[in-house]
Structure formats: C-alpha cells, structure tokens
C-alpha cells in the first residue's frame, strides 16, 4: 500500500475473512472495476487487491433468496504507466475504493444489468454479486441506516442537528456521468457515495456544513452522512464515505440551460433572446458565487500568499504545462506564450505583492450549478477528484473559481457550435464567441456587485488560473474526448497571445 497510516483495524464481516473474501471477489473485480465510470485507474494494469474494511450491513438470507448487503473498502494496486527495464519491478501505485455489493442466490431479472459475477469458490460460492445501489431494497436500507445515527462494524452514521430524514422514500439510481454515485430518494434527498476514497473529511461535507452554519442558502445543506470509525488511538479525522443532502426537484442544470441559450443564438442570428435572458442569469450566478465565497471566508481559516507561495504556485502551473505539451504535441506551439502567464504570477511575489487565499469550491463550472425558484445554487464541493485531498482542502485565491467558470462559458459556446446539427454558417463562430464574451462579463459584474472586489481587476491572477485550467482541459480531452480537443486548444491560442 502507498499509505498505511489510516488503515482501519476493524474486523471484516463476521463470517468473511479478508483473505478468503478478496480471493473470491478478485477475479470479478478485475474485470468489472475498469468498466466503471468512477474508476480512476483506467489504462493501468491491476496487480492486486487487499481488503481494508468490511461490514455486513445486511446478512444474506439462509436460502440465498433474501439479498445481503456488504460494504467494502478495497485497496486496488496497479502498475504505473512508465516502462522500466532491468531487474527492478515496475513502479506501482494504489487507490482505495468504496464498494457496496449485493449478494443473492437468485438475481432478479430487472437487476441483470447490475450483475458483477458469481464467485467460483470461498464463502461467497453459489451467490451472485451485484452493484447494490441498483437494488431499491438495498438502497432503501442504506437510507434507513442514515436515519438512525450510530455505528456498525467499521462505519459510523451521523445526522446534522435538527435535521430529519423522511422514511419510506423510493430510491432511484442516478445515471448521470460523474466520478461518484448518486441515489435520489423520492423528491426529498440525494445521497452522494464517494468511490475513490482518501483519508480525511471530504470537502463536499466540510464546506457544506460550514456554509450551513453561516446560514448560506446558496448551497443545499447536508442532512446526514456516514464515515469510517477511527481505530483506537488514532487522533486523525474520520474518512467521509457518503453525504445525504436536500434534493432540488425541478431545478435547471446550468450547463444544459447554457447550451440551450447558445443554440438559440446559433439557430437564428436575429434572435438575441439567448443572449439577453442568459446574460441576466449569468449576472445572478456571479452574485451567488460571491456570496458563497464570502460565507466561506467567514467560516473557515484563510491564508496570505507571499513570494515563496506565489512562486511555488506558478512553478506548479508551468510543470503541468510542460507535461501536457509532452503528451499533446498540438500544445507545443503555444507553450512559450502560455508560460508568460505563469511568469507574471511569480513576478507578483517578487514585486512584493501578497494574495489572499481562502477555501473555495475548487471545481466550479456550469454543470455544478442549479437554477431553482429561489435562485442559483452551487453543488458538488468535492473539488477536482484527480487532485490529492490535502491539496483540495488548502486555501486558494477565490479568483480560481471565477476563472474556471469563465472557461465553462467558453466551453458551452464552442461545444454548441461544434455539435450544431444545421448547415454550416460562417457567422456561427462569431456569434458563439460573442455569447461567451457577454456572459463572462456579466458573471464578473455580478460577482463584483456582491463581493468585495471585481475579479477583472486581478488580470494577472485571472490569466494564470484560466491558462492553467485550459491546459488541464487539453490533456483531459486528448485522453478522453479527442473530438473536443479544439475547444481548449482555441482557448490556449487566445491566452498565449494575450498581452502581458
């Protein structure tokens, strides 16, 4: 294991030893895990499994017809991508994943899509293993555990003071593509299950609890959560496994709404409604973002970044640029111009400038926003899942969130232009660019009205963070959606040509 400092010293499920359980499950998980949207190790060979924690939330029935529910924290070891020669073994890395497995003798036909397989030996022989959260009975059982705070095996279920979790809510599995798993219960609650587990409190719980204490209505408050139980003598924080929040039925997804607005502009060059209506909403979204930042600044400790910190921040951005350029040759042409953004950031510190840092959202874009009858809401405060948890919990300049949202407006405009199912229109590119420009400006204006500064006045910081985000997007699209690569590459060309 890469980190054993937080290993849970709790027994596995009563009749399932760590060795026999993983021996039985390993062949099934080896094939099933890489196909899951939330599995972060795609493209790397799985070399082993180990069980960190196991808890039977519901024992399997004696006949095998009554399903059981098994909660596991499984360490997945993989070979690193780099090729090494000689007698030394290839480098390895490992990640911990949360699994909720259903166990049954006879799998109901409507759950066939959730099937993982049937172990050929060991204590699970004769049972079908399946993804439990697709089963309404087992998803409902997990909600019942959250309704009744307490501990079970290696897990602890907690609830916010004064909150109530309704009983008897019908669960439905969310099919949205995301790095976690979500279950919606009736029209009241939504449970986010974190899949790739890092030790410590997840920002999605930490920040939403802090915002709730501040009375911030821009973020759905958590009502319950569950976590690991700390081993005896371990003074570290429990590790967050899942968070239950208020569900917002009927809310409009910011990304979908933005795409619809751009489509209106592209479809009829005389129709400015997609400009005007959404521009007004972008202004309000900027206000909402500033309100959240202000509440976080009051609720949690911040920091001041001086020359050493700013130089380190700029150096990290430059390193990510070099790595992306090595992987995506199309970025090499822009590298010199892009590096000036990071050089200017480092120069701020050399000139004696200090920058205020605080806790922020960390992965803000239109897809992390919902428009409700009560205005805009911000969701998913987990931060970028690929970054280490300790890094996601560090104070950062608030303008990083602003720059990320500006990239999201640009993405919506360019994506709609690229995927429009209509005859080629020479003016479409200009209209899409104008839509992005006016909405970026409106967002900043709304932020300035509700916040303590106008982010457009922080030109060096804005350009550096927007450039860093665009470079990240280049590498992501090259690896996952090559047809989308022109979107961040166009942004890199623009940012590389920007005046210092």
Order of alpha helices (4+ residues) and beta strands (2+ residues): alpha-beta-beta-beta-beta-beta-alpha-beta-beta-beta-beta-beta-beta-alpha-beta-beta-beta-alpha-alpha-beta-alpha-alpha-beta-beta-beta-alpha-alpha-alpha-alpha-alpha
